[in-house]
Every structure is written in structure tokens, then in C-alpha cells.
Amino acid sequence: MSHKFTDYNLSINAIKAIEKKGFEEPTFIQDKIIPIILEGEKDLLVQSQTGTGKTAAFAIPLIEKIVEKKHNQVLIMAPTRELVIQLSEEIHSLCGRKRIKIALLYGGQSFDSQLKRLKRGAEIVIGTPGRILEHIGRRSYRTDKIDYLIFDEVDDMLRSGFADDIEEILRNSNRNRKTYFFSATIPEKINALAKIYTKKLEKVVASYKKITSQLTEQVYFEVLSHDKFRDLKILLDFEEDFYGIIFCRTRLKAKHLGKRLAKLGYSADAIHGDLAQDVREQVIGKFRQKKITILTATDVAARGLDIPNLTHIINYSLPQTPDAYVHRIGRTGRAGKEGTAITFVTPEDDYKFFNIRKTLKQTMYRRSIEDYKDVKKKGKTPKAVYDDRNVRLFIALGTKNSMTMQKLFDFIFKNTEIPSERISDVLVSDTFSFISTSREDAEIIMEKFKGKKNGKRKMVELAKPKSKSKSK
């Protein structure tokens, strides 16, 4: 496996865009797919979970191959408008100085505004199957000359009833195009479509490693970006016997964080890509001998670093993928010794962290930094709160929408596959309803209904806490 993006002979623009994103090495799926797309000879059927870096895997080489100002080269299909927008943002962030226009086509948005974007021209079109077909039917968009056709989360499209739409788009697109399917699972229908509508197909399967150690307690703190350093100091002051690695996203962050901690008197140093080999070995030697007890590092700099008896791993920056998360926390909780893996989660990290937890299905505990502020509490671990505590949700549907308790259960199950047994305290009123469920299930429900409304009200949102009545 390649360990550097420079191994692919990418342009300077691409390398700079990748570095700006903070990607230091390709994930498994990126290492497999980028060379295939750059070569341009094969179609792809990729089984890949969310969080394996698949968007960058096809975006990086496609951006390289796209010709500026040549319209309608790439069509990317996704099952929901939310994913369409997410894909657009991710691809745009990888364009660097290359001027590539992206047009988004999905339901719930003005058809006329989409027509205007298409008329202005775009190298990439990203959309949902229904709206794409609507444009094709009106002859406002054509697929007979596209060079690349990508289906993202294609198994979700099938579950949503888009099988016929997918096949119609495949049937009417340029026969000389390259087609790439991405799916978390590979149902028989996808296999059949891939075999019928591709010429030279290669199948790639990416899986994530499972966490086997039961000795690593996994906890996370919900923090604000500008408070992260302050909160890190609170944790380090609380843990008298801290001996661990603090993972950062970039070389610069690891370097600056190590220096900053050392200046404040902490026993800290950093390893990063800018260090000469002999200096790196000196730092690691001091860390092994516990002459320093805090090491700041990136994933790449810490590769191959196997040090026993680490008490902690801190994800100061959230890892990019579930694989990276597993690789990091596996460095503690070894050889019968207990360890703790701590992750800082900022509001910007919510979606990525949700995907990591959903993919790995591991027990993680939420803690509050407030419990650590009083250093007199040393020796008494603050109470951990398991994710599956109840959360109250407001749903903008009631009896006036012909909603009953059973229909509400059925409605949630149809959209999220969460059974009624995991829902409690149901209240159905005239125009709205309330339910209680675990934090994890609440996040799944909110993600599925993100952006959806009933009239002007959000379809699902966190219920507001009851206001206390004033005593007379």
C-alpha cells in the first residue's frame, strides 16, 4: 500500500489541496481506487462503509482528469439532498485553484434556479435520481455525453425505491463513460446492474478493523474549538500519572501543541514529519524512558510506534476514518493493562463522529469537562454517562395529520428501521408529537429527517426543556 499521495503523480494543485484538508496518507480505499480512476481503463463496484474516505477516493482523481470550462463531464448520483450537498462541499474543498463549477439538482429546490445553473454550465452535476430524471425528461440536462457516472450509497437508493430510475439513467448515458458504484453492501440487484451496464468491471471491498481490546475505556468530551487547549490542560492536571499520546490532524498542530505544553512546564515533546530522523529517534527514546510523558503526534509520525503501558490516548483532533480511530486507541489497553481513549468532539465534528460510532458500534461514554475542573477530585473518576440515555424529540406531526401512536411507530421504523421497543413516553397531540429514545437512536432519527419540514416547522428536532412554573 502507498503511504503518500505523492506516489500517484498528482499535480501540485492536487497535493496542496490535499495537504490543506489535513490528509497525510491515503486510506485503504483511496489507495486502491485513486490509481484505477487515474488510469481510466476500468469501471468500479466498491463496497465501502461511510468514513473510509470514499468521497476523496473518487473526487481527487476526477478533479485531476476534469478539463476546465468543458461542461457536463461528471454526473454523481446520491439518495438524498443532504448527501448531495455534503458531496458538493467535500469535492469543492479538494479543487484547490482549479476552477470547477458544480451544479446541484435535487427536489425541494426551485426548478428554475437549477435550469439557470445548467445553462451557465458546470463540469460536475450532483443530484438525486428523481430530479435528474425530471431534468432529462424536460431536456434541460443530457447524459449522453458525460465521461463519468458515479452512484454513491447505491444500496440506500435501492431501499428508497430508485432501482428503475438508476437503470434508466444507466441505459441512457454515454456508452463510452466510466461507471463507479459505491455501496455499504452489495445486494444482488447492484451486482446485476454493474454486470449489465459496465464493460471492464473491478470489484473493491474495504472493511474496517474491529476493536478487540476490552481494556480500553472510550470516552468523549463535547468541546468548543477555542476551548480545546484549556480543556486539555484541565485533563492533564487531573491525571497525575498521565503517560500517553495526543493525536493531532496536521504536522503543524502537533509541533505547536508540543511546544506550547512544554513551555507551560508539562513533560511534553512532539514528533512530526518535519523532524530529522535522528531527532525523531531521540524524542521517542525519551518518551520510552518516560523522561517525557506526553507526546504530540500525527497518525503518520506515530506509525510503527509501539510503546507499552500507555495510560491514555487523546484524540485532540478527530481521526478521519473509523480505521484511524481504531488504530489510535489500540495503542493503549495492552498486555493486561487498562487504558483510556479520550476524544474531543467539536460541533463541527458531530457528523463525522456520529459516523465513526455508527460504523464501529462501540460503547463510548460521554463526560463533562466541568467534572475535572476541581483538582481536589483527583483519584475519583468523574461519572461517565453512557450514550443510551433518553433524549426527548419533538415531531411536527399529530392527529390532524392522521397520526396515531401506532402510525408514529410505523413512520419512524419505515424511515430509520428503529423498532417501537426502543421508543417510549409517546405523546400524540393535535399538530405535534413527542417521543423519548436513546441518544444514539435520537441522532439516527434526526440525521434521517435533517432538512425535512412539515410546513414551516422542522419535521424532527430536540424537544425544548419544560419551563418551571413560577411560584405565586
C-alpha positions as CSV (number, residue, x, y, z in Angstrom):
1,M,0.0,0.0,0.0
2,S,1.2,3.5,-0.8
3,H,1.7,5.8,2.2
4,K,1.9,9.1,0.4
5,F,-0.4,10.9,-2.0
6,T,2.7,12.0,-4.0
7,D,3.0,8.3,-5.1
8,Y,0.2,8.9,-7.5
9,N,1.9,11.6,-9.6
10,L,-0.8,14.1,-8.8
11,S,-0.5,17.7,-9.8
12,I,0.9,20.3,-7.4
13,N,-2.5,21.8,-7.1
14,A,-4.0,18.5,-6.0
15,I,-1.2,17.9,-3.5
16,K,-1.7,21.3,-2.0
17,A,-5.5,20.9,-1.7
18,I,-5.0,17.5,0.0
19,E,-2.5,19.0,2.5
20,K,-4.9,21.8,3.2
21,K,-7.5,19.3,4.1
22,G,-5.1,17.7,6.5
23,F,-4.9,14.4,4.8
24,E,-1.4,13.0,5.4
25,E,-1.7,9.5,3.9
26,P,-4.3,7.7,1.8
27,T,-6.9,5.4,3.4
28,F,-7.1,1.8,2.2
29,I,-10.0,2.6,-0.2
30,Q,-8.2,5.7,-1.6
31,D,-5.0,3.7,-2.2
32,K,-7.0,1.1,-4.2
33,I,-9.2,3.5,-6.2
34,I,-7.2,6.6,-7.0
35,P,-4.7,4.8,-9.3
36,I,-7.6,2.9,-11.1
37,I,-9.6,6.1,-11.8
38,L,-6.4,8.0,-12.9
39,E,-5.6,5.2,-15.3
40,G,-9.1,5.4,-16.7
41,E,-9.5,1.9,-18.0
42,K,-11.9,0.2,-15.6
43,D,-15.4,0.6,-14.1
44,L,-15.7,0.1,-10.4
45,L,-18.0,-1.7,-7.9
46,V,-16.8,-0.6,-4.4
47,Q,-18.1,-1.9,-1.1
48,S,-17.2,0.7,1.4
49,Q,-18.6,1.9,4.7
50,T,-19.2,5.6,5.5
51,G,-16.0,7.0,6.9
52,T,-13.5,5.1,4.8
53,G,-12.6,8.2,2.7
54,K,-14.5,7.1,-0.4
55,T,-15.6,10.6,-1.4
56,A,-12.0,11.8,-1.7
57,A,-11.1,8.5,-3.3
58,F,-13.1,9.3,-6.4
59,A,-13.0,13.1,-6.1
60,I,-9.2,13.5,-6.1
61,P,-8.6,11.6,-9.4
62,L,-11.7,13.0,-11.1
63,I,-10.7,16.6,-10.3
64,E,-7.3,15.8,-11.9
65,K,-9.0,14.5,-15.1
66,I,-11.6,17.1,-15.5
67,V,-11.0,19.8,-18.2
68,E,-11.9,23.3,-17.1
69,K,-14.7,25.0,-18.9
70,K,-15.8,21.8,-20.6
71,H,-19.3,21.4,-19.4
72,N,-21.1,18.2,-18.3
73,Q,-18.3,15.8,-17.7
74,V,-19.3,14.1,-14.5
75,L,-22.7,13.1,-13.0
76,I,-22.8,12.0,-9.4
77,M,-26.0,10.4,-8.0
78,A,-26.9,10.3,-4.3
79,P,-30.1,9.2,-2.5
80,T,-30.8,12.3,-0.5
81,R,-30.4,16.1,-0.9
82,E,-28.4,16.2,2.3
83,L,-25.8,13.8,0.8
84,V,-25.8,15.8,-2.5
85,I,-24.9,19.0,-0.5
86,Q,-22.3,17.1,1.5
87,L,-20.6,15.7,-1.6
88,S,-20.6,19.1,-3.2
89,E,-18.8,20.6,-0.2
90,E,-16.2,17.9,0.0
91,I,-15.5,17.9,-3.7
92,H,-15.2,21.7,-3.7
93,S,-12.7,21.6,-0.9
94,L,-10.4,19.4,-3.0
95,C,-10.5,21.5,-6.1
96,G,-7.7,23.9,-4.9
97,R,-7.0,26.5,-7.5
98,K,-8.7,24.6,-10.3
99,R,-11.9,26.4,-11.3
100,I,-14.6,23.7,-11.5
101,K,-18.3,24.5,-11.4
102,I,-20.7,22.2,-9.6
103,A,-24.5,22.2,-10.2
104,L,-26.8,20.6,-7.7
105,L,-30.1,19.0,-8.8
106,Y,-32.5,17.8,-6.1
107,G,-36.1,18.0,-5.1
108,G,-37.4,20.8,-2.8
109,Q,-35.4,23.4,-4.6
110,S,-36.6,25.8,-7.3
111,F,-36.6,24.1,-10.7
112,D,-36.0,27.4,-12.5
113,S,-32.9,28.2,-10.4
114,Q,-31.5,24.8,-11.3
115,L,-32.2,25.5,-15.0
116,K,-30.2,28.7,-14.8
117,R,-27.2,26.9,-13.3
118,L,-27.3,24.2,-16.0
119,K,-27.5,26.9,-18.7
120,R,-24.4,28.6,-17.2
121,G,-22.6,25.3,-17.5
122,A,-21.0,23.0,-14.9
123,E,-18.2,20.4,-15.2
124,I,-19.9,18.4,-12.4
125,V,-23.5,17.7,-11.7
126,I,-24.6,16.1,-8.4
127,G,-28.2,15.2,-7.8
128,T,-30.9,12.8,-6.7
129,P,-32.3,10.2,-9.2
130,G,-35.8,11.7,-9.3
131,R,-34.8,15.2,-10.0
132,I,-32.1,14.1,-12.5
133,L,-34.7,12.2,-14.5
134,E,-37.0,15.1,-14.3
135,H,-34.4,17.3,-16.0
136,I,-33.6,14.6,-18.5
137,G,-37.4,14.4,-19.3
138,R,-37.6,18.1,-19.9
139,R,-34.4,18.0,-22.0
140,S,-32.7,20.5,-19.7
141,Y,-30.0,18.0,-18.9
142,R,-28.3,15.3,-21.0
143,T,-26.3,12.3,-20.0
144,D,-25.4,11.0,-23.5
145,K,-22.0,12.8,-23.5
146,I,-20.9,12.5,-19.8
147,D,-17.5,10.9,-19.2
148,Y,-18.1,9.7,-15.7
149,L,-21.1,8.4,-13.9
150,I,-20.9,7.8,-10.1
151,F,-23.6,6.2,-7.9
152,D,-22.9,7.0,-4.2
153,E,-24.7,5.0,-1.4
154,V,-26.4,3.0,-4.2
155,D,-27.8,0.4,-1.7
156,D,-29.7,3.3,0.0
157,M,-31.1,4.3,-3.4
158,L,-32.4,0.8,-3.9
159,R,-34.0,0.8,-0.4
160,S,-35.7,4.2,-1.3
161,G,-37.2,2.7,-4.4
162,F,-34.9,4.2,-7.1
163,A,-34.0,0.9,-8.8
164,D,-35.9,1.8,-12.0
165,D,-34.6,5.3,-12.0
166,I,-31.0,4.1,-11.7
167,E,-31.4,1.7,-14.5
168,E,-33.0,4.3,-16.8
169,I,-30.1,6.7,-16.2
170,L,-27.6,3.9,-16.9
171,R,-29.4,2.9,-20.1
172,N,-29.5,6.4,-21.5
173,S,-26.0,7.6,-20.5
174,N,-22.9,7.8,-22.8
175,R,-21.9,4.2,-23.6
176,N,-18.2,5.1,-23.5
177,R,-18.4,6.5,-20.0
178,K,-16.7,5.1,-16.9
179,T,-19.2,4.0,-14.2
180,Y,-18.4,3.8,-10.5
181,F,-20.7,2.2,-7.9
182,F,-20.2,2.9,-4.2
183,S,-22.2,0.9,-1.6
184,A,-22.0,-0.2,2.0
185,T,-23.5,-3.5,1.0
186,I,-23.7,-5.3,-2.4
187,P,-27.2,-6.6,-2.9
188,E,-27.8,-8.9,-5.9
189,K,-29.6,-6.1,-7.8
190,I,-26.4,-3.9,-7.7
191,N,-24.3,-6.8,-8.9
192,A,-26.7,-7.4,-11.8
193,L,-26.8,-3.7,-12.8
194,A,-23.0,-3.5,-12.7
195,K,-22.5,-6.5,-14.9
196,I,-25.1,-5.3,-17.5
197,Y,-24.0,-1.7,-17.8
198,T,-20.2,-1.8,-17.4
199,K,-17.5,-3.1,-19.8
200,K,-14.5,-3.8,-17.7
201,L,-15.5,-4.1,-14.0
202,E,-13.3,-4.3,-11.0
203,K,-14.7,-5.0,-7.5
204,V,-13.0,-3.4,-4.4
205,V,-14.0,-4.3,-0.9
206,A,-13.0,-2.0,2.1
207,S,-13.6,-3.1,5.6
208,Y,-12.7,-1.6,8.9
209,K,-10.8,-3.3,11.7
210,K,-12.9,-4.3,14.8
211,I,-11.8,-3.2,18.3
212,T,-10.8,-6.3,20.2
213,S,-9.4,-4.9,23.4
214,Q,-11.8,-4.7,26.3
215,L,-9.3,-2.9,28.5
216,T,-9.6,0.4,26.8
217,E,-12.3,2.7,28.1
218,Q,-13.6,5.0,25.4
219,V,-14.9,8.4,26.5
220,Y,-15.6,11.7,24.7
221,F,-16.0,15.3,25.6
222,E,-18.2,17.8,23.7
223,V,-16.0,20.9,23.5
224,L,-15.7,24.2,21.5
225,S,-12.8,24.6,19.2
226,H,-11.5,27.7,21.0
227,D,-11.7,25.9,24.4
228,K,-9.8,22.7,23.4
229,F,-6.4,23.7,24.7
230,R,-7.9,24.9,28.0
231,D,-9.8,21.6,28.4
232,L,-6.7,19.6,27.5
233,K,-4.8,21.3,30.4
234,I,-7.6,20.5,32.8
235,L,-7.4,16.8,31.9
236,L,-3.6,16.7,32.1
237,D,-3.7,18.4,35.5
238,F,-6.3,16.0,36.8
239,E,-4.4,12.8,35.6
240,E,-1.3,12.7,37.8
241,D,0.1,9.6,36.1
242,F,-0.6,10.5,32.5
243,Y,1.6,8.7,30.0
244,G,0.2,8.9,26.5
245,I,0.0,10.2,23.0
246,I,-2.1,13.2,21.9
247,F,-3.1,12.9,18.3
248,C,-3.4,16.0,16.0
249,R,-4.6,16.3,12.5
250,T,-1.6,18.1,11.0
251,R,2.2,18.3,11.5
252,L,1.9,22.0,12.3
253,K,-0.7,21.4,15.0
254,A,1.4,18.6,16.6
255,K,4.5,20.7,16.5
256,H,2.9,23.8,18.1
257,L,0.9,21.8,20.7
258,G,4.0,20.0,21.9
259,K,6.0,23.3,22.2
260,R,3.1,25.1,23.9
261,L,2.7,22.3,26.5
262,A,6.5,22.2,27.2
263,K,6.6,26.0,27.7
264,L,3.9,25.7,30.3
265,G,6.0,23.1,32.2
266,Y,4.4,19.9,31.1
267,S,6.7,17.0,30.3
268,A,5.9,17.1,26.6
269,D,7.5,17.0,23.2
270,A,6.3,16.3,19.6
271,I,7.1,14.1,16.6
272,H,6.1,15.2,13.1
273,G,7.2,14.9,9.5
274,D,9.5,17.9,9.7
275,L,11.8,16.3,12.2
276,A,15.1,14.8,11.0
277,Q,15.3,11.0,11.7
278,D,17.9,11.3,14.4
279,V,15.9,14.0,16.3
280,R,12.8,11.9,16.0
281,E,14.5,8.9,17.5
282,Q,15.9,11.0,20.3
283,V,12.3,12.2,21.2
284,I,10.9,8.7,21.0
285,G,13.8,7.4,23.2
286,K,13.0,10.0,25.9
287,F,9.3,9.0,25.7
288,R,10.1,5.3,26.1
289,Q,12.2,6.1,29.1
290,K,9.5,8.3,30.5
291,K,11.8,11.3,30.5
292,I,8.9,12.9,28.8
293,T,5.3,11.6,29.4
294,I,3.3,13.5,26.8
295,L,3.9,13.0,23.1
296,T,2.0,15.0,20.5
297,A,1.9,13.4,17.1
298,T,0.1,12.9,13.8
299,D,-1.0,9.4,12.6
300,V,1.8,9.3,10.1
301,A,4.5,10.3,12.6
302,A,3.3,7.7,15.1
303,R,3.2,4.9,12.5
304,G,5.0,1.8,13.8
305,L,5.4,3.4,17.3
306,D,4.7,0.5,19.7
307,I,5.2,1.6,23.4
308,P,3.8,-0.5,26.2
309,N,2.0,0.8,29.3
310,L,0.4,3.9,27.8
311,T,-2.3,5.1,30.2
312,H,-4.0,7.4,27.7
313,I,-4.6,8.2,24.1
314,I,-6.2,11.6,23.4
315,N,-7.8,12.4,20.0
316,Y,-7.2,16.2,20.2
317,S,-8.3,16.3,16.5
318,L,-10.9,13.8,15.4
319,P,-9.5,11.0,13.2
320,Q,-10.6,11.0,9.6
321,T,-11.9,7.4,9.5
322,P,-13.1,4.6,11.8
323,D,-9.9,2.7,10.8
324,A,-7.8,5.6,12.0
325,Y,-9.8,5.8,15.3
326,V,-9.2,2.0,15.9
327,H,-5.5,2.3,15.0
328,R,-5.1,5.2,17.5
329,I,-6.9,3.8,20.5
330,G,-5.4,0.4,20.1
331,R,-2.1,1.8,21.4
332,T,-3.4,1.7,25.0
333,G,-5.2,-1.0,27.0
334,R,-2.5,-3.6,26.1
335,A,-0.9,-6.6,27.8
336,G,-3.5,-6.7,30.5
337,K,-3.1,-3.1,31.5
338,E,-6.1,-0.8,31.4
339,G,-6.1,2.4,29.3
340,T,-8.3,5.3,28.4
341,A,-9.0,6.7,25.0
342,I,-10.4,10.3,25.1
343,T,-11.9,12.1,22.1
344,F,-12.6,15.8,21.8
345,V,-15.7,16.4,19.7
346,T,-16.4,19.9,18.5
347,P,-19.8,20.9,16.9
348,E,-18.1,20.8,13.5
349,D,-17.1,17.1,14.2
350,D,-20.6,15.9,15.1
351,Y,-21.4,14.3,11.7
352,K,-18.1,12.6,11.4
353,F,-18.1,11.4,15.0
354,F,-21.6,10.0,14.5
355,N,-20.4,8.0,11.5
356,I,-17.4,6.6,13.5
357,R,-19.7,5.4,16.3
358,K,-22.3,4.1,13.9
359,T,-19.7,2.1,12.0
360,L,-17.8,0.7,14.9
361,K,-20.8,0.1,17.2
362,Q,-18.6,0.5,20.3
363,T,-19.6,1.6,23.8
364,M,-18.5,5.2,24.3
365,Y,-19.1,7.3,27.4
366,R,-19.8,11.0,27.5
367,R,-18.1,13.0,30.2
368,S,-18.2,16.7,31.1
369,I,-15.0,18.7,31.4
370,E,-16.7,20.5,34.3
371,D,-16.3,17.4,36.5
372,Y,-12.5,17.7,36.1
373,K,-12.1,21.4,37.0
374,D,-11.8,20.8,40.7
375,V,-8.3,19.2,41.0
376,K,-9.2,18.2,44.6
377,K,-11.3,15.4,43.0
378,K,-8.1,13.6,41.9
379,G,-8.3,9.9,42.4
380,K,-12.1,9.9,41.9
381,T,-13.0,9.4,38.3
382,P,-15.9,11.7,37.2
383,K,-19.1,9.9,36.4
384,A,-19.4,8.7,32.8
385,V,-22.7,8.9,31.1
386,Y,-23.4,6.1,28.6
387,D,-24.7,7.2,25.2
388,D,-28.0,5.4,25.6
389,R,-29.6,7.8,28.0
390,N,-33.0,9.1,27.0
391,V,-33.5,12.0,24.7
392,R,-36.8,13.8,24.1
393,L,-37.7,14.6,20.5
394,F,-40.4,16.9,19.0
395,I,-42.0,15.6,15.8
396,A,-44.1,18.0,13.7
397,L,-47.0,15.5,13.1
398,G,-50.1,15.0,15.1
399,T,-53.7,13.8,14.9
400,K,-54.5,16.4,12.3
401,N,-52.1,14.5,10.1
402,S,-54.0,11.3,10.8
403,M,-51.2,10.3,13.2
404,T,-51.7,7.8,16.0
405,M,-49.2,6.1,18.3
406,Q,-49.0,3.1,16.1
407,K,-48.7,5.1,12.9
408,L,-46.0,7.1,14.6
409,F,-44.1,3.9,15.4
410,D,-44.6,2.7,11.8
411,F,-43.5,6.1,10.4
412,I,-40.2,6.1,12.4
413,F,-39.5,2.4,11.6
414,K,-40.1,3.0,7.9
415,N,-37.6,5.8,7.7
416,T,-35.0,4.7,10.3
417,E,-35.6,0.9,11.0
418,I,-35.7,1.8,14.7
419,P,-38.3,-0.6,16.3
420,S,-41.1,0.6,18.6
421,E,-39.5,-1.3,21.5
422,R,-36.7,1.4,21.6
423,I,-39.2,4.3,21.8
424,S,-41.0,5.4,25.0
425,D,-43.1,8.2,26.5
426,V,-45.0,8.8,23.4
427,L,-47.4,11.7,23.3
428,V,-49.5,12.5,20.2
429,S,-51.2,15.9,20.2
430,D,-53.2,17.7,17.5
431,T,-50.4,19.2,15.5
432,F,-47.3,17.6,17.0
433,S,-45.9,14.6,18.9
434,F,-43.2,13.8,21.4
435,I,-41.1,10.6,21.9
436,S,-38.2,9.5,24.1
437,T,-35.4,7.3,22.9
438,S,-31.7,6.7,23.4
439,R,-29.2,9.3,22.4
440,E,-27.8,7.1,19.6
441,D,-31.3,6.4,18.2
442,A,-32.2,10.1,18.5
443,E,-29.2,11.0,16.4
444,I,-30.1,8.5,13.8
445,I,-33.7,9.9,13.6
446,M,-32.5,13.5,13.5
447,E,-30.0,12.6,10.7
448,K,-32.6,10.9,8.6
449,F,-35.0,13.8,8.9
450,K,-32.4,16.5,8.6
451,G,-33.6,19.3,6.4
452,K,-37.2,17.9,6.2
453,K,-40.2,20.1,7.3
454,N,-43.9,19.9,7.8
455,G,-44.9,23.3,6.5
456,K,-42.5,25.8,8.2
457,R,-41.7,23.6,11.1
458,K,-38.7,21.2,11.2
459,M,-40.0,17.6,11.0
460,V,-37.9,16.5,13.9
461,E,-35.9,18.4,16.5
462,L,-34.8,18.2,20.1
463,A,-37.6,19.0,22.5
464,K,-37.2,22.1,24.5
465,P,-36.9,21.6,28.2
466,K,-40.1,22.3,30.2
467,S,-40.1,25.8,31.7
468,K,-40.5,25.8,35.5
469,S,-43.7,27.4,36.7
470,K,-43.2,30.5,38.9
471,S,-44.4,30.2,42.5
472,K,-47.0,32.7,43.4
